[in-house]
Amino acid sequence: MTTRHVVVGVDGSDPSMAAVRWAAAEAAARRISLRIVHAEAASTSSPQAAPGGSLHEEWVRDRIATACRETAERYPEVEINGGATSETAVKALLDEAQDGELLVLGSRGIGAASGFFTGSVALPVVAHATGPTVLVRQDWHPDTADGGLPVVAGVDLDHGFDPVLEFAFAAAHRTGSLLRVVHMWRRSAIYAYPSALPDPKVGSDLKAVARENLDSALAGWRARYPEVEAERVLLDGEVAPRLLEQAAGAQLLVGGRRTHRHRMFPTLIGPVTHALMHHATAPVAVVPHE
């Protein structure tokens, strides 16, 4: 498929249907097509979804048809296509994502006991996808989504941050939203012993350097998107909890994932990204970078 499109994975669950709604809205905003893919998990918790038999085939057709029909009614300008595959969910979604601008999955978050778009599928897909992957909670709906809420991006200036900023600025541009760029600097990293007393001047100097570095990182993207109001936030402390605090009430949280592979743990995505996937209430975009 050579046309520009958003790919969304569907398993019939409430989170995956929310993912279809989010993906359709994104396709409309990007003015591109939408591909809805039903991919089988290795195991399922629903008798209706058990592989094989006419009941299962009917269930697959109904899920795809319902998703396509509801999307077409709300976004008539979006070209929609879809289908089912006999491949495993991870392989099918990664293959489909190769040709898409981004991949969208439903997510229940931590504590979910069912639904295959959780750890068994989301983690390996996010870990190996070559493009951005967006995880959407089951309560997301365009009727209640507030386009005036900010887009929040977490950046690590020690690693490749431009792909994260590119995705975040483009998202804020499409929605006319404030972009909040969060960077964490660690005052505690300069003290060798827990008993060391913080020197206020040293902390102030470190924060000033971090501010300059962040401004430098943002300069090119601010020039490219002059209409986007980009607010920078510098915080000290543990990355994941502080970033989740900043993302409370956001319409989208954007984070990064390094593309290097760990031999022993091929699905390793990093503790911060892992925490965002499981605990963020907003849709989470994971953008691969060097």
N, C-alpha and C positions, 0 to 999 in steps of 0.2 A: 504494500500500500504506500503510495507516494504522497497522498494528500496529507496536509497538516491536520493532526487530530489529537484529542485527549483520549487516553485509554482508562477505562474503569473496570475493576474486577467485581463480579457479582456472585454471591453464593445463596441469595434468597433471604438472608438475614436482615434485620432492621438496620444494622450498621452499614451493610453493603448497599441497601437502598438509599440511605442517607448519602453514601459516597456517590451514587448515581446523580442525585440532586445537585451535590456540590460540583461534580464534574461537568454536568450540563450547564450550570451557571458559568463555570470557568470557560467552557467551550464557546458559549455565547459572548462572553467578554472578550475572548481572543479572536472571535469570528472565524472559528475553525470547526471541524466536524468532531463527532463523538463516537467512539467505538466501545460498545458494552460487551464484555467478555465473561461468560460463565465458565469457570475452571473448577475441576473436581479436586477436593482434598483427598489425602490418603485415607482418611477416615472421617466420618461425620456423626453428629449426634442426632440427626433428624431421620426418622424412618423414611419420610418422603424423599430424602436426598440420597438414600442408599443406591449405589450404582447398580444399573441393570434393571430391566423390566419396563413395562409400559407406564406404570405409575411414576417412575423416576423420569422417564422421557417427557411425560406430560407436565410434571413439575418444572423441569428445565424450561420447556417452551413457555409455560405460563409466566415464570419469573422474568424471562427476557422480554416477552410481549408486554407485560405490565410496565416494566421499566421504560421500554421504548415508547409506549403509548403516553404515559404520564409526562415524559420528557418532551415529546412532540407537541403536546397540548400547551405546555408552558413556554417552550422555546421553539416555535415553528420555523425560525430561521436557521436552526442548527440541523445539519445533515446527520442522521443517525444510522449506524449499522451495528449489528451484533450477532452473536452466535455462541455455541457451546463447543468445548474441546474435550477430547478424551485424554489429553496429557495431564500430568500432575499440575496442581495449581501454581507452584513456584516456577516450573519450567514454562508453562503457558504464559504466565504474566510477564516473565522476563523476556520471552520471545516477542510478545506483543508490544512491550515497552520500547523495544529497540527502534520501532518506527514512529513512536508517539512523542509529542512534546513533553508530556508528563504522564505519570501513572497515578491513579487514585484508588485507594482501598478504604474499606470501612474498618473501624477499630472500636472495640468495646473498652479498651484500656485495661488497667491492671485489675485482677480479681475476677475476670470473666472466666466462666467454666465451659463455655461453648462458643462455637463460631470459629471457622478456620482462618479468618483474617485476623488472627492474633499472633502469638509467638511462632507457631508452626509454619506460618506462611509469611507474615509481615516482616519478621526479622531477616530471614534469608533473602527476601525480595529487596528490602531496603539495603541490605549489605552488598548485594550484587548488581543492583540496577545501575545502568550507566547514565541515567538521567534522573531528574527530580521525582520523588515519590511523595504523595500527599496522603495522610491518614486522617479520616473524618469520623467523628463520634456520631453515634446513632441518633442523637437529639438535634443534629443540624438540619435546618429547614430554611429555604429561601424566604418563607413568609415571616420568619422571626429573626433572620439574620440582619444585623445592623451594619450597613455599608459605611457608616460614619465612624466605626471603631478603627483603631490603628492596626497597622501591620507591624509586627515586632520581629526583629532579626537579631540573633545572637552571633557575634563574630569573634573569632580567635585570630588576633593579628600575627601570631607566630606561625600560622599555617595559611594555606590558600583560601582567602576570604572573598575574592572577587566574584566567583560563581554564586555565593550566598547573597552578596549585595546586589548582583545583577537581578536575581530572581525577586528579591524583596523590593527593589526600586520599581521593577516592572509591575509587580502586583499592586503597589501603592499607586502607581500611575494609572492603571486600568480602573481602579476603584475611586480615585480621587481622595485617597486617605492619607492621614499622617503616617509617616514611617518612623518608628522608634528603633534605633540601632543601639544595642546593648553590648558593652565590652566590659569584661571583668579583669581587674588588676588585683594582684595578691600582695597586700602589705605584709602578710605573715611570712611570705616566702623569703624575706630578707633577714629574718631572725632565726638564728641557729638553735636557740634553746627556748622552750616554752616560757621560761622566767624572764626572758629579755623584755625590757620595757620599750614600748614603741616610741620612736622619736617623731614628734609631729612634723618637724621640718622634712625628714626623710620621706615620710608618707606623702606630704604635700608635693614634694619634688617628683616622686614616682607618679602621682596622679597627673601632674602637669605633663610629664613625658607621655603618659598614656593618652592624654587628651590630644596632644600634638600628633601622635601616631594615628589616632582614630580620624582626626580631621584630614590628615594626608590620605588615608585610605578612602575617605568619603569624597574627596575633592573631585575626582574624575566622574563619579556617578552623579554628584550634584550638578555638574556641568552638563551631563547628558540628559538629566531629568530635572531641569530648573523649576518645573512646576510642582515637584514633589517636596513637601516640607519634611526634611529629615532631621529628627531630633536625636541627639546623641546622649546616651546615658552611660556614665562610668560608675561601676560599683565594685566594692571590695567584699570578698567573702566566697562562699561556696557557689560554684557556677550554676548548677542545675536549680537549686531552690530559689536563688535570686532571679534567674531568668524566668522561671515559672511565675514568680510574683509579678514581674513586669508584663507577662503575657496574659494575666488574668483579665478577662474582658476583651481581649484582642480578637479581631476577625481572622487572623492568620499568624502563626508562629513559624519562622523560618530558621532552620539550623543546618549545620553542615555535617558531612561524613567524609573522612579521608578514604581515598580509593585504594590504598595499599591493602594487601591481603595478609592475614595472619595464618601461618601454616597450620597451627594447632587448633585455632578457633576461626574458621572461615566465615562465620556469621557475626564476628565481633564488629560492633558499630561504635563503640566508645560509650562510657558511662553517662555522659551528658545527653547524647542523642537518645540513648536507651530510656533515660528518665523522662525526657520530653515526650517520647512515644507513648509511655504508659500513664503519665500523670497530667499532661496538658489537657485543658478542656476545649481549647480552640483547635481547629484543624492545624496539623503540623506538616510542614513541607521539609523534607530531608533532601539536601542538595549535595551531590558528590563533588569533591574537589581534591586536588593534589595535596 
